[in-house]
Amino acid sequence: MSNGGTEEQPDSFHFAYDPEAEDVTQAIVEAVGLIHDTSHEHLTPLETVVNTDALAAVLRSESGSVTVTFHYEELVVTANDSGDIWLQWA
């Protein structure tokens, strides 16, 4: 599920995923594909930008609230362990 930004941040997009049932790396790639109106096959592999195993492990950790931010496909990607993904044009 997604929605386009807010009045204060019109270039931000929010996506939700279920951290108990979905892989965050797949959710990020799908969200970025939606923003770019393309399939994941046409995107740079996420693992060339960030260590996807480490990303998934950090966001699955039970050490408290965790948020990760990085650049991918001309977007600033912010994901947290609560199931939120925010994309903003870089």
PDB file of N, CA, C and O in Angstrom:
ATOM      1  N   MET A   1       0.848  -1.160   0.000  1.00  0.00           N
ATOM      2  CA  MET A   1       0.000   0.000   0.000  1.00  0.00           C
ATOM      3  C   MET A   1       0.898   1.227   0.000  1.00  0.00           C
ATOM      4  O   MET A   1       1.937   1.244   0.659  1.00  0.00           O
ATOM      5  N   SER A   2       0.503   2.232  -0.724  1.00  0.00           N
ATOM      6  CA  SER A   2       1.326   3.436  -0.789  1.00  0.00           C
ATOM      7  C   SER A   2       0.443   4.672  -0.869  1.00  0.00           C
ATOM      8  O   SER A   2      -0.746   4.593  -1.175  1.00  0.00           O
ATOM      9  N   ASN A   3       1.041   5.785  -0.594  1.00  0.00           N
ATOM     10  CA  ASN A   3       0.396   7.055  -0.867  1.00  0.00           C
ATOM     11  C   ASN A   3       1.477   8.059  -1.196  1.00  0.00           C
ATOM     12  O   ASN A   3       2.615   7.946  -0.740  1.00  0.00           O
ATOM     13  N   GLY A   4       1.105   9.042  -1.996  1.00  0.00           N
ATOM     14  CA  GLY A   4       2.044  10.085  -2.358  1.00  0.00           C
ATOM     15  C   GLY A   4       2.154  11.063  -1.221  1.00  0.00           C
ATOM     16  O   GLY A   4       1.235  11.180  -0.410  1.00  0.00           O
ATOM     17  N   GLY A   5       3.235  11.752  -1.147  1.00  0.00           N
ATOM     18  CA  GLY A   5       3.637  12.639  -0.072  1.00  0.00           C
ATOM     19  C   GLY A   5       2.575  13.423   0.658  1.00  0.00           C
ATOM     20  O   GLY A   5       1.381  13.141   0.562  1.00  0.00           O
ATOM     21  N   THR A   6       3.029  14.389   1.371  1.00  0.00           N
ATOM     22  CA  THR A   6       2.161  15.266   2.138  1.00  0.00           C
ATOM     23  C   THR A   6       2.315  16.667   1.577  1.00  0.00           C
ATOM     24  O   THR A   6       3.138  16.907   0.693  1.00  0.00           O
ATOM     25  N   GLU A   7       1.533  17.575   2.088  1.00  0.00           N
ATOM     26  CA  GLU A   7       1.645  18.960   1.628  1.00  0.00           C
ATOM     27  C   GLU A   7       3.044  19.501   1.912  1.00  0.00           C
ATOM     28  O   GLU A   7       3.602  20.256   1.116  1.00  0.00           O
ATOM     29  N   GLU A   8       3.609  19.101   3.070  1.00  0.00           N
ATOM     30  CA  GLU A   8       4.950  19.555   3.443  1.00  0.00           C
ATOM     31  C   GLU A   8       6.042  18.855   2.641  1.00  0.00           C
ATOM     32  O   GLU A   8       7.087  19.444   2.366  1.00  0.00           O
ATOM     33  N   GLN A   9       5.801  17.589   2.262  1.00  0.00           N
ATOM     34  CA  GLN A   9       6.788  16.805   1.508  1.00  0.00           C
ATOM     35  C   GLN A   9       6.107  16.101   0.338  1.00  0.00           C
ATOM     36  O   GLN A   9       5.887  14.891   0.381  1.00  0.00           O
ATOM     37  N   PRO A  10       5.772  16.858  -0.708  1.00  0.00           N
ATOM     38  CA  PRO A  10       5.019  16.259  -1.818  1.00  0.00           C
ATOM     39  C   PRO A  10       5.795  15.216  -2.617  1.00  0.00           C
ATOM     40  O   PRO A  10       5.193  14.433  -3.352  1.00  0.00           O
ATOM     41  N   ASP A  11       7.109  15.193  -2.488  1.00  0.00           N
ATOM     42  CA  ASP A  11       7.914  14.228  -3.233  1.00  0.00           C
ATOM     43  C   ASP A  11       8.253  12.989  -2.417  1.00  0.00           C
ATOM     44  O   ASP A  11       9.156  12.237  -2.783  1.00  0.00           O
ATOM     45  N   SER A  12       7.541  12.767  -1.317  1.00  0.00           N
ATOM     46  CA  SER A  12       7.743  11.586  -0.483  1.00  0.00           C
ATOM     47  C   SER A  12       6.613  10.600  -0.710  1.00  0.00           C
ATOM     48  O   SER A  12       5.466  10.985  -0.937  1.00  0.00           O
ATOM     49  N   PHE A  13       6.956   9.328  -0.646  1.00  0.00           N
ATOM     50  CA  PHE A  13       5.959   8.279  -0.840  1.00  0.00           C
ATOM     51  C   PHE A  13       6.100   7.263   0.281  1.00  0.00           C
ATOM     52  O   PHE A  13       7.211   6.875   0.643  1.00  0.00           O
ATOM     53  N   HIS A  14       4.983   6.839   0.822  1.00  0.00           N
ATOM     54  CA  HIS A  14       4.983   5.883   1.919  1.00  0.00           C
ATOM     55  C   HIS A  14       4.439   4.546   1.446  1.00  0.00           C
ATOM     56  O   HIS A  14       3.417   4.483   0.762  1.00  0.00           O
ATOM     57  N   PHE A  15       5.131   3.485   1.816  1.00  0.00           N
ATOM     58  CA  PHE A  15       4.696   2.121   1.538  1.00  0.00           C
ATOM     59  C   PHE A  15       4.728   1.357   2.853  1.00  0.00           C
ATOM     60  O   PHE A  15       5.579   1.607   3.707  1.00  0.00           O
ATOM     61  N   ALA A  16       3.808   0.440   3.008  1.00  0.00           N
ATOM     62  CA  ALA A  16       3.781  -0.399   4.203  1.00  0.00           C
ATOM     63  C   ALA A  16       3.999  -1.852   3.799  1.00  0.00           C
ATOM     64  O   ALA A  16       3.513  -2.310   2.764  1.00  0.00           O
ATOM     65  N   TYR A  17       4.733  -2.556   4.634  1.00  0.00           N
ATOM     66  CA  TYR A  17       4.927  -3.989   4.434  1.00  0.00           C
ATOM     67  C   TYR A  17       4.746  -4.665   5.795  1.00  0.00           C
ATOM     68  O   TYR A  17       4.826  -4.012   6.835  1.00  0.00           O
ATOM     69  N   ASP A  18       4.508  -5.943   5.781  1.00  0.00           N
ATOM     70  CA  ASP A  18       4.342  -6.696   7.016  1.00  0.00           C
ATOM     71  C   ASP A  18       5.685  -7.315   7.381  1.00  0.00           C
ATOM     72  O   ASP A  18       6.101  -8.291   6.756  1.00  0.00           O
ATOM     73  N   PRO A  19       6.376  -6.765   8.387  1.00  0.00           N
ATOM     74  CA  PRO A  19       7.703  -7.285   8.716  1.00  0.00           C
ATOM     75  C   PRO A  19       7.689  -8.718   9.234  1.00  0.00           C
ATOM     76  O   PRO A  19       8.729  -9.377   9.261  1.00  0.00           O
ATOM     77  N   GLU A  20       6.535  -9.199   9.641  1.00  0.00           N
ATOM     78  CA  GLU A  20       6.427 -10.586  10.112  1.00  0.00           C
ATOM     79  C   GLU A  20       6.297 -11.569   8.948  1.00  0.00           C
ATOM     80  O   GLU A  20       6.668 -12.736   9.076  1.00  0.00           O
ATOM     81  N   ALA A  21       5.767 -11.097   7.807  1.00  0.00           N
ATOM     82  CA  ALA A  21       5.459 -12.002   6.697  1.00  0.00           C
ATOM     83  C   ALA A  21       6.184 -11.681   5.393  1.00  0.00           C
ATOM     84  O   ALA A  21       6.267 -12.534   4.509  1.00  0.00           O
ATOM     85  N   GLU A  22       6.711 -10.460   5.262  1.00  0.00           N
ATOM     86  CA  GLU A  22       7.314 -10.049   3.994  1.00  0.00           C
ATOM     87  C   GLU A  22       8.796  -9.747   4.165  1.00  0.00           C
ATOM     88  O   GLU A  22       9.242  -9.329   5.233  1.00  0.00           O
ATOM     89  N   ASP A  23       9.542  -9.964   3.105  1.00  0.00           N
ATOM     90  CA  ASP A  23      10.960  -9.633   3.060  1.00  0.00           C
ATOM     91  C   ASP A  23      11.102  -8.143   2.753  1.00  0.00           C
ATOM     92  O   ASP A  23      10.618  -7.671   1.724  1.00  0.00           O
ATOM     93  N   VAL A  24      11.764  -7.404   3.643  1.00  0.00           N
ATOM     94  CA  VAL A  24      11.895  -5.961   3.465  1.00  0.00           C
ATOM     95  C   VAL A  24      12.621  -5.621   2.169  1.00  0.00           C
ATOM     96  O   VAL A  24      12.283  -4.628   1.523  1.00  0.00           O
ATOM     97  N   THR A  25      13.607  -6.417   1.773  1.00  0.00           N
ATOM     98  CA  THR A  25      14.350  -6.091   0.558  1.00  0.00           C
ATOM     99  C   THR A  25      13.454  -6.206  -0.672  1.00  0.00           C
ATOM    100  O   THR A  25      13.538  -5.383  -1.583  1.00  0.00           O
ATOM    101  N   GLN A  26      12.610  -7.210  -0.699  1.00  0.00           N
ATOM    102  CA  GLN A  26      11.671  -7.354  -1.808  1.00  0.00           C
ATOM    103  C   GLN A  26      10.655  -6.218  -1.795  1.00  0.00           C
ATOM    104  O   GLN A  26      10.294  -5.694  -2.850  1.00  0.00           O
ATOM    105  N   ALA A  27      10.196  -5.839  -0.618  1.00  0.00           N
ATOM    106  CA  ALA A  27       9.226  -4.743  -0.498  1.00  0.00           C
ATOM    107  C   ALA A  27       9.830  -3.432  -1.000  1.00  0.00           C
ATOM    108  O   ALA A  27       9.151  -2.646  -1.661  1.00  0.00           O
ATOM    109  N   ILE A  28      11.105  -3.197  -0.686  1.00  0.00           N
ATOM    110  CA  ILE A  28      11.773  -1.974  -1.147  1.00  0.00           C
ATOM    111  C   ILE A  28      11.878  -1.965  -2.664  1.00  0.00           C
ATOM    112  O   ILE A  28      11.554  -0.962  -3.301  1.00  0.00           O
ATOM    113  N   VAL A  29      12.325  -3.062  -3.245  1.00  0.00           N
ATOM    114  CA  VAL A  29      12.465  -3.131  -4.703  1.00  0.00           C
ATOM    115  C   VAL A  29      11.113  -2.940  -5.388  1.00  0.00           C
ATOM    116  O   VAL A  29      11.032  -2.243  -6.400  1.00  0.00           O
ATOM    117  N   GLU A  30      10.065  -3.540  -4.861  1.00  0.00           N
ATOM    118  CA  GLU A  30       8.727  -3.376  -5.440  1.00  0.00           C
ATOM    119  C   GLU A  30       8.264  -1.929  -5.329  1.00  0.00           C
ATOM    120  O   GLU A  30       7.680  -1.394  -6.272  1.00  0.00           O
ATOM    121  N   ALA A  31       8.517  -1.289  -4.189  1.00  0.00           N
ATOM    122  CA  ALA A  31       8.117   0.108  -4.001  1.00  0.00           C
ATOM    123  C   ALA A  31       8.859   1.029  -4.974  1.00  0.00           C
ATOM    124  O   ALA A  31       8.257   1.911  -5.585  1.00  0.00           O
ATOM    125  N   VAL A  32      10.164   0.817  -5.112  1.00  0.00           N
ATOM    126  CA  VAL A  32      10.957   1.633  -6.037  1.00  0.00           C
ATOM    127  C   VAL A  32      10.490   1.396  -7.471  1.00  0.00           C
ATOM    128  O   VAL A  32      10.415   2.336  -8.262  1.00  0.00           O
ATOM    129  N   GLY A  33      10.181   0.163  -7.806  1.00  0.00           N
ATOM    130  CA  GLY A  33       9.655  -0.133  -9.139  1.00  0.00           C
ATOM    131  C   GLY A  33       8.355   0.596  -9.416  1.00  0.00           C
ATOM    132  O   GLY A  33       8.135   1.071 -10.530  1.00  0.00           O
ATOM    133  N   LEU A  34       7.489   0.690  -8.412  1.00  0.00           N
ATOM    134  CA  LEU A  34       6.232   1.428  -8.594  1.00  0.00           C
ATOM    135  C   LEU A  34       6.486   2.910  -8.847  1.00  0.00           C
ATOM    136  O   LEU A  34       5.846   3.515  -9.707  1.00  0.00           O
ATOM    137  N   ILE A  35       7.409   3.486  -8.106  1.00  0.00           N
ATOM    138  CA  ILE A  35       7.722   4.910  -8.285  1.00  0.00           C
ATOM    139  C   ILE A  35       8.300   5.161  -9.676  1.00  0.00           C
ATOM    140  O   ILE A  35       7.973   6.160 -10.318  1.00  0.00           O
ATOM    141  N   HIS A  36       9.156   4.257 -10.137  1.00  0.00           N
ATOM    142  CA  HIS A  36       9.779   4.404 -11.458  1.00  0.00           C
ATOM    143  C   HIS A  36       8.932   3.804 -12.583  1.00  0.00           C
ATOM    144  O   HIS A  36       9.317   3.856 -13.751  1.00  0.00           O
ATOM    145  N   ASP A  37       7.791   3.242 -12.230  1.00  0.00           N
ATOM    146  CA  ASP A  37       6.884   2.623 -13.203  1.00  0.00           C
ATOM    147  C   ASP A  37       7.617   1.592 -14.069  1.00  0.00           C
ATOM    148  O   ASP A  37       7.564   1.625 -15.298  1.00  0.00           O
ATOM    149  N   THR A  38       8.302   0.678 -13.373  1.00  0.00           N
ATOM    150  CA  THR A  38       9.042  -0.368 -14.061  1.00  0.00           C
ATOM    151  C   THR A  38       9.084  -1.623 -13.192  1.00  0.00           C
ATOM    152  O   THR A  38       8.779  -1.572 -12.000  1.00  0.00           O
ATOM    153  N   SER A  39       9.456  -2.726 -13.785  1.00  0.00           N
ATOM    154  CA  SER A  39       9.576  -3.967 -13.023  1.00  0.00           C
ATOM    155  C   SER A  39      10.962  -4.045 -12.381  1.00  0.00           C
ATOM    156  O   SER A  39      11.881  -3.322 -12.764  1.00  0.00           O
ATOM    157  N   HIS A  40      11.090  -4.927 -11.408  1.00  0.00           N
ATOM    158  CA  HIS A  40      12.362  -5.052 -10.708  1.00  0.00           C
ATOM    159  C   HIS A  40      13.497  -5.493 -11.627  1.00  0.00           C
ATOM    160  O   HIS A  40      14.663  -5.236 -11.329  1.00  0.00           O
ATOM    161  N   GLU A  41      13.175  -6.150 -12.735  1.00  0.00           N
ATOM    162  CA  GLU A  41      14.216  -6.580 -13.664  1.00  0.00           C
ATOM    163  C   GLU A  41      14.959  -5.405 -14.288  1.00  0.00           C
ATOM    164  O   GLU A  41      16.094  -5.558 -14.740  1.00  0.00           O
ATOM    165  N   HIS A  42      14.324  -4.229 -14.316  1.00  0.00           N
ATOM    166  CA  HIS A  42      14.936  -3.055 -14.929  1.00  0.00           C
ATOM    167  C   HIS A  42      15.634  -2.150 -13.914  1.00  0.00           C
ATOM    168  O   HIS A  42      16.148  -1.091 -14.271  1.00  0.00           O
ATOM    169  N   LEU A  43      15.650  -2.568 -12.655  1.00  0.00           N
ATOM    170  CA  LEU A  43      16.309  -1.784 -11.611  1.00  0.00           C
ATOM    171  C   LEU A  43      17.693  -2.358 -11.321  1.00  0.00           C
ATOM    172  O   LEU A  43      17.956  -3.536 -11.564  1.00  0.00           O
ATOM    173  N   THR A  44      18.557  -1.517 -10.803  1.00  0.00           N
ATOM    174  CA  THR A  44      19.851  -1.981 -10.331  1.00  0.00           C
ATOM    175  C   THR A  44      19.604  -2.980  -9.204  1.00  0.00           C
ATOM    176  O   THR A  44      18.792  -2.705  -8.321  1.00  0.00           O
ATOM    177  N   PRO A  45      20.270  -4.118  -9.205  1.00  0.00           N
ATOM    178  CA  PRO A  45      20.071  -5.061  -8.106  1.00  0.00           C
ATOM    179  C   PRO A  45      20.367  -4.389  -6.759  1.00  0.00           C
ATOM    180  O   PRO A  45      21.419  -3.775  -6.582  1.00  0.00           O
ATOM    181  N   LEU A  46      19.445  -4.510  -5.832  1.00  0.00           N
ATOM    182  CA  LEU A  46      19.585  -3.850  -4.536  1.00  0.00           C
ATOM    183  C   LEU A  46      20.868  -4.268  -3.828  1.00  0.00           C
ATOM    184  O   LEU A  46      21.481  -3.464  -3.125  1.00  0.00           O
ATOM    185  N   GLU A  47      21.276  -5.517  -4.008  1.00  0.00           N
ATOM    186  CA  GLU A  47      22.472  -6.001  -3.320  1.00  0.00           C
ATOM    187  C   GLU A  47      23.755  -5.334  -3.799  1.00  0.00           C
ATOM    188  O   GLU A  47      24.796  -5.500  -3.162  1.00  0.00           O
ATOM    189  N   THR A  48      23.717  -4.585  -4.901  1.00  0.00           N
ATOM    190  CA  THR A  48      24.896  -3.835  -5.339  1.00  0.00           C
ATOM    191  C   THR A  48      24.995  -2.494  -4.626  1.00  0.00           C
ATOM    192  O   THR A  48      26.019  -1.815  -4.709  1.00  0.00           O
ATOM    193  N   VAL A  49      23.934  -2.114  -3.927  1.00  0.00           N
ATOM    194  CA  VAL A  49      23.880  -0.820  -3.243  1.00  0.00           C
ATOM    195  C   VAL A  49      24.010  -0.984  -1.730  1.00  0.00           C
ATOM    196  O   VAL A  49      24.625  -0.156  -1.058  1.00  0.00           O
ATOM    197  N   VAL A  50      23.431  -2.048  -1.208  1.00  0.00           N
ATOM    198  CA  VAL A  50      23.421  -2.281   0.236  1.00  0.00           C
ATOM    199  C   VAL A  50      23.524  -3.791   0.477  1.00  0.00           C
ATOM    200  O   VAL A  50      23.084  -4.589  -0.351  1.00  0.00           O
ATOM    201  N   ASN A  51      24.094  -4.165   1.590  1.00  0.00           N
ATOM    202  CA  ASN A  51      24.166  -5.576   1.959  1.00  0.00           C
ATOM    203  C   ASN A  51      22.756  -6.000   2.373  1.00  0.00           C
ATOM    204  O   ASN A  51      22.314  -5.687   3.479  1.00  0.00           O
ATOM    205  N   THR A  52      22.060  -6.702   1.504  1.00  0.00           N
ATOM    206  CA  THR A  52      20.644  -7.032   1.743  1.00  0.00           C
ATOM    207  C   THR A  52      20.460  -7.991   2.913  1.00  0.00           C
ATOM    208  O   THR A  52      19.458  -7.905   3.625  1.00  0.00           O
ATOM    209  N   ASP A  53      21.398  -8.893   3.123  1.00  0.00           N
ATOM    210  CA  ASP A  53      21.291  -9.792   4.276  1.00  0.00           C
ATOM    211  C   ASP A  53      21.397  -8.999   5.576  1.00  0.00           C
ATOM    212  O   ASP A  53      20.631  -9.226   6.512  1.00  0.00           O
ATOM    213  N   ALA A  54      22.347  -8.072   5.630  1.00  0.00           N
ATOM    214  CA  ALA A  54      22.515  -7.242   6.825  1.00  0.00           C
ATOM    215  C   ALA A  54      21.305  -6.322   7.028  1.00  0.00           C
ATOM    216  O   ALA A  54      20.849  -6.129   8.155  1.00  0.00           O
ATOM    217  N   LEU A  55      20.794  -5.760   5.939  1.00  0.00           N
ATOM    218  CA  LEU A  55      19.610  -4.898   6.027  1.00  0.00           C
ATOM    219  C   LEU A  55      18.438  -5.657   6.632  1.00  0.00           C
ATOM    220  O   LEU A  55      17.787  -5.172   7.558  1.00  0.00           O
ATOM    221  N   ALA A  56      18.174  -6.834   6.115  1.00  0.00           N
ATOM    222  CA  ALA A  56      17.065  -7.640   6.624  1.00  0.00           C
ATOM    223  C   ALA A  56      17.295  -8.023   8.082  1.00  0.00           C
ATOM    224  O   ALA A  56      16.362  -7.990   8.885  1.00  0.00           O
ATOM    225  N   ALA A  57      18.519  -8.382   8.430  1.00  0.00           N
ATOM    226  CA  ALA A  57      18.824  -8.780   9.808  1.00  0.00           C
ATOM    227  C   ALA A  57      18.641  -7.616  10.779  1.00  0.00           C
ATOM    228  O   ALA A  57      18.073  -7.789  11.858  1.00  0.00           O
ATOM    229  N   VAL A  58      19.114  -6.447  10.405  1.00  0.00           N
ATOM    230  CA  VAL A  58      18.989  -5.267  11.273  1.00  0.00           C
ATOM    231  C   VAL A  58      17.516  -4.932  11.500  1.00  0.00           C
ATOM    232  O   VAL A  58      17.115  -4.620  12.621  1.00  0.00           O
ATOM    233  N   LEU A  59      16.715  -4.997  10.444  1.00  0.00           N
ATOM    234  CA  LEU A  59      15.306  -4.638  10.577  1.00  0.00           C
ATOM    235  C   LEU A  59      14.478  -5.742  11.241  1.00  0.00           C
ATOM    236  O   LEU A  59      13.331  -5.509  11.622  1.00  0.00           O
ATOM    237  N   ARG A  60      15.049  -6.938  11.383  1.00  0.00           N
ATOM    238  CA  ARG A  60      14.381  -8.021  12.112  1.00  0.00           C
ATOM    239  C   ARG A  60      14.827  -8.089  13.565  1.00  0.00           C
ATOM    240  O   ARG A  60      14.245  -8.824  14.363  1.00  0.00           O
ATOM    241  N   SER A  61      15.848  -7.331  13.907  1.00  0.00           N
ATOM    242  CA  SER A  61      16.394  -7.421  15.262  1.00  0.00           C
ATOM    243  C   SER A  61      15.352  -6.955  16.282  1.00  0.00           C
ATOM    244  O   SER A  61      14.437  -6.195  15.966  1.00  0.00           O
ATOM    245  N   GLU A  62      15.520  -7.421  17.472  1.00  0.00           N
ATOM    246  CA  GLU A  62      14.590  -7.068  18.539  1.00  0.00           C
ATOM    247  C   GLU A  62      15.254  -6.121  19.529  1.00  0.00           C
ATOM    248  O   GLU A  62      14.965  -6.161  20.725  1.00  0.00           O
ATOM    249  N   SER A  63      16.135  -5.280  19.031  1.00  0.00           N
ATOM    250  CA  SER A  63      16.889  -4.380  19.898  1.00  0.00           C
ATOM    251  C   SER A  63      16.220  -3.019  20.072  1.00  0.00           C
ATOM    252  O   SER A  63      16.855  -2.079  20.549  1.00  0.00           O
ATOM    253  N   GLY A  64      14.977  -2.903  19.701  1.00  0.00           N
ATOM    254  CA  GLY A  64      14.278  -1.629  19.813  1.00  0.00           C
ATOM    255  C   GLY A  64      13.954  -1.073  18.448  1.00  0.00           C
ATOM    256  O   GLY A  64      14.050  -1.772  17.440  1.00  0.00           O
ATOM    257  N   SER A  65      13.579   0.158  18.419  1.00  0.00           N
ATOM    258  CA  SER A  65      13.203   0.816  17.173  1.00  0.00           C
ATOM    259  C   SER A  65      14.427   1.004  16.273  1.00  0.00           C
ATOM    260  O   SER A  65      15.438   1.570  16.690  1.00  0.00           O
ATOM    261  N   VAL A  66      14.317   0.515  15.024  1.00  0.00           N
ATOM    262  CA  VAL A  66      15.433   0.582  14.086  1.00  0.00           C
ATOM    263  C   VAL A  66      14.957   1.238  12.789  1.00  0.00           C
ATOM    264  O   VAL A  66      13.905   0.886  12.255  1.00  0.00           O
ATOM    265  N   THR A  67      15.738   2.190  12.290  1.00  0.00           N
ATOM    266  CA  THR A  67      15.469   2.850  11.014  1.00  0.00           C
ATOM    267  C   THR A  67      16.756   2.862  10.207  1.00  0.00           C
ATOM    268  O   THR A  67      17.828   3.138  10.745  1.00  0.00           O
ATOM    269  N   VAL A  68      16.651   2.566   8.928  1.00  0.00           N
ATOM    270  CA  VAL A  68      17.802   2.529   8.028  1.00  0.00           C
ATOM    271  C   VAL A  68      17.497   3.433   6.836  1.00  0.00           C
ATOM    272  O   VAL A  68      16.388   3.415   6.303  1.00  0.00           O
ATOM    273  N   THR A  69      18.486   4.223   6.423  1.00  0.00           N
ATOM    274  CA  THR A  69      18.326   5.120   5.276  1.00  0.00           C
ATOM    275  C   THR A  69      19.505   4.949   4.333  1.00  0.00           C
ATOM    276  O   THR A  69      20.656   4.869   4.763  1.00  0.00           O
ATOM    277  N   PHE A  70      19.199   4.892   3.024  1.00  0.00           N
ATOM    278  CA  PHE A  70      20.253   4.775   2.007  1.00  0.00           C
ATOM    279  C   PHE A  70      19.701   5.290   0.672  1.00  0.00           C
ATOM    280  O   PHE A  70      18.495   5.494   0.533  1.00  0.00           O
ATOM    281  N   HIS A  71      20.584   5.497  -0.300  1.00  0.00           N
ATOM    282  CA  HIS A  71      20.206   5.945  -1.638  1.00  0.00           C
ATOM    283  C   HIS A  71      20.092   4.743  -2.574  1.00  0.00           C
ATOM    284  O   HIS A  71      20.914   3.828  -2.537  1.00  0.00           O
ATOM    285  N   TYR A  72      19.059   4.766  -3.412  1.00  0.00           N
ATOM    286  CA  TYR A  72      18.860   3.685  -4.386  1.00  0.00           C
ATOM    287  C   TYR A  72      17.992   4.207  -5.529  1.00  0.00           C
ATOM    288  O   TYR A  72      16.892   4.713  -5.303  1.00  0.00           O
ATOM    289  N   GLU A  73      18.484   4.083  -6.728  1.00  0.00           N
ATOM    290  CA  GLU A  73      17.735   4.458  -7.941  1.00  0.00           C
ATOM    291  C   GLU A  73      17.175   5.887  -7.864  1.00  0.00           C
ATOM    292  O   GLU A  73      15.988   6.115  -8.101  1.00  0.00           O
ATOM    293  N   GLU A  74      18.055   6.843  -7.527  1.00  0.00           N
ATOM    294  CA  GLU A  74      17.705   8.265  -7.468  1.00  0.00           C
ATOM    295  C   GLU A  74      16.704   8.594  -6.358  1.00  0.00           C
ATOM    296  O   GLU A  74      16.052   9.638  -6.396  1.00  0.00           O
ATOM    297  N   LEU A  75      16.584   7.709  -5.379  1.00  0.00           N
ATOM    298  CA  LEU A  75      15.671   7.918  -4.263  1.00  0.00           C
ATOM    299  C   LEU A  75      16.419   7.750  -2.944  1.00  0.00           C
ATOM    300  O   LEU A  75      17.384   6.991  -2.851  1.00  0.00           O
ATOM    301  N   VAL A  76      15.956   8.468  -1.936  1.00  0.00           N
ATOM    302  CA  VAL A  76      16.392   8.226  -0.570  1.00  0.00           C
ATOM    303  C   VAL A  76      15.375   7.245   0.007  1.00  0.00           C
ATOM    304  O   VAL A  76      14.181   7.539   0.075  1.00  0.00           O
ATOM    305  N   VAL A  77      15.856   6.089   0.418  1.00  0.00           N
ATOM    306  CA  VAL A  77      15.004   5.029   0.954  1.00  0.00           C
ATOM    307  C   VAL A  77      15.178   4.998   2.463  1.00  0.00           C
ATOM    308  O   VAL A  77      16.300   4.908   2.961  1.00  0.00           O
ATOM    309  N   THR A  78      14.077   5.072   3.187  1.00  0.00           N
ATOM    310  CA  THR A  78      14.098   4.926   4.638  1.00  0.00           C
ATOM    311  C   THR A  78      13.134   3.807   4.993  1.00  0.00           C
ATOM    312  O   THR A  78      11.959   3.849   4.628  1.00  0.00           O
ATOM    313  N   ALA A  79      13.633   2.811   5.705  1.00  0.00           N
ATOM    314  CA  ALA A  79      12.806   1.677   6.118  1.00  0.00           C
ATOM    315  C   ALA A  79      12.971   1.484   7.617  1.00  0.00           C
ATOM    316  O   ALA A  79      14.038   1.741   8.174  1.00  0.00           O
ATOM    317  N   ASN A  80      11.898   1.029   8.266  1.00  0.00           N
ATOM    318  CA  ASN A  80      12.009   0.755   9.695  1.00  0.00           C
ATOM    319  C   ASN A  80      11.469  -0.625  10.025  1.00  0.00           C
ATOM    320  O   ASN A  80      10.880  -1.303   9.183  1.00  0.00           O
ATOM    321  N   ASP A  81      11.685  -1.020  11.261  1.00  0.00           N
ATOM    322  CA  ASP A  81      11.288  -2.352  11.699  1.00  0.00           C
ATOM    323  C   ASP A  81       9.799  -2.457  12.008  1.00  0.00           C
ATOM    324  O   ASP A  81       9.320  -3.525  12.387  1.00  0.00           O
ATOM    325  N   SER A  82       9.067  -1.363  11.851  1.00  0.00           N
ATOM    326  CA  SER A  82       7.613  -1.365  12.069  1.00  0.00           C
ATOM    327  C   SER A  82       6.834  -1.644  10.792  1.00  0.00           C
ATOM    328  O   SER A  82       5.612  -1.791  10.826  1.00  0.00           O
ATOM    329  N   GLY A  83       7.544  -1.717   9.657  1.00  0.00           N
ATOM    330  CA  GLY A  83       6.881  -2.009   8.392  1.00  0.00           C
ATOM    331  C   GLY A  83       6.650  -0.809   7.508  1.00  0.00           C
ATOM    332  O   GLY A  83       5.805  -0.852   6.613  1.00  0.00           O
ATOM    333  N   ASP A  84       7.383   0.257   7.741  1.00  0.00           N
ATOM    334  CA  ASP A  84       7.250   1.464   6.923  1.00  0.00           C
ATOM    335  C   ASP A  84       8.435   1.617   5.993  1.00  0.00           C
ATOM    336  O   ASP A  84       9.582   1.378   6.371  1.00  0.00           O
ATOM    337  N   ILE A  85       8.134   2.021   4.761  1.00  0.00           N
ATOM    338  CA  ILE A  85       9.159   2.378   3.787  1.00  0.00           C
ATOM    339  C   ILE A  85       8.774   3.750   3.252  1.00  0.00           C
ATOM    340  O   ILE A  85       7.669   3.946   2.746  1.00  0.00           O
ATOM    341  N   TRP A  86       9.699   4.694   3.370  1.00  0.00           N
ATOM    342  CA  TRP A  86       9.513   6.022   2.804  1.00  0.00           C
ATOM    343  C   TRP A  86      10.508   6.198   1.668  1.00  0.00           C
ATOM    344  O   TRP A  86      11.690   5.883   1.807  1.00  0.00           O
ATOM    345  N   LEU A  87      10.016   6.705   0.543  1.00  0.00           N
ATOM    346  CA  LEU A  87      10.871   7.010  -0.602  1.00  0.00           C
ATOM    347  C   LEU A  87      10.758   8.500  -0.894  1.00  0.00           C
ATOM    348  O   LEU A  87       9.663   9.061  -0.901  1.00  0.00           O
ATOM    349  N   GLN A  88      11.875   9.120  -1.129  1.00  0.00           N
ATOM    350  CA  GLN A  88      11.886  10.539  -1.466  1.00  0.00           C
ATOM    351  C   GLN A  88      12.916  10.760  -2.559  1.00  0.00           C
ATOM    352  O   GLN A  88      14.005  10.187  -2.516  1.00  0.00           O
ATOM    353  N   TRP A  89      12.578  11.588  -3.539  1.00  0.00           N
ATOM    354  CA  TRP A  89      13.535  11.871  -4.598  1.00  0.00           C
ATOM    355  C   TRP A  89      14.785  12.487  -4.008  1.00  0.00           C
ATOM    356  O   TRP A  89      14.708  13.404  -3.189  1.00  0.00           O
ATOM    357  N   ALA A  90      15.934  11.985  -4.422  1.00  0.00           N
ATOM    358  CA  ALA A  90      17.225  12.467  -3.898  1.00  0.00           C
ATOM    359  C   ALA A  90      17.591  13.793  -4.530  1.00  0.00           C
ATOM    360  O   ALA A  90      18.639  14.358  -4.218  1.00  0.00           O
TER     361      ALA A  90
END
